[in-house]
């Protein structure tokens, strides 16, 4: 199956470079390019890509606002947004996850890392880069997504929201928030990856989370996982 990708970035040269890279892979293709958030939303609706690589800072409608619109559209539930940021230390990182993005990636990432990110997102997994997962997400969530979050900041999740989870689902949620894959969690808990996937899916359903990235936000904002700066 070919992974359909939409590129959204206001830099033409960068979009061209991404297109060449993506189209060079046998299992993926670029179906559209957008220069701003409004175009990204319109082209996502008309092309229904599997993955949108979305720059955060664009003129007019930015990537954050565009991601909110895409994530809130019930007709686009199969679309996964990966935010592109110049620096991983970015106050918009957590806002991106709250907006419904499946994860984010620094623009300085290696080509193979970018291609892998597309495949991970297309598979419905959360893309939280190693650098970010262990410290940045926790740090920004602890600070309420950093200064300047303003109207974009989401309210803290009530711990009571987790009451619907079983003990094992809570345990799995903690490990998901730590950035571990299903295989890694299965190894730690001595169960099968399929069992882990079942627990993750049930946790998402009970908590109303769109994907694993949203589970990470809920885990930290509810206080289930405490921020720890390395």
PyMOL commands that set and color helices and strands:
alter all, ss='L'
color gray80, all
select helices_A, chain A and resi 12-23+37-47+63-72+74-76+93-99+111-122+130-142+150-152+159-164+167-177+182-189+193-207+212-221
alter helices_A, ss='H'
color red, helices_A
select strands_A, chain A and resi 3-8+28-34+51-55+80-85+103-106+127-128
alter strands_A, ss='S'
color yellow, strands_A
deselect
rebuild
show_as cartoon
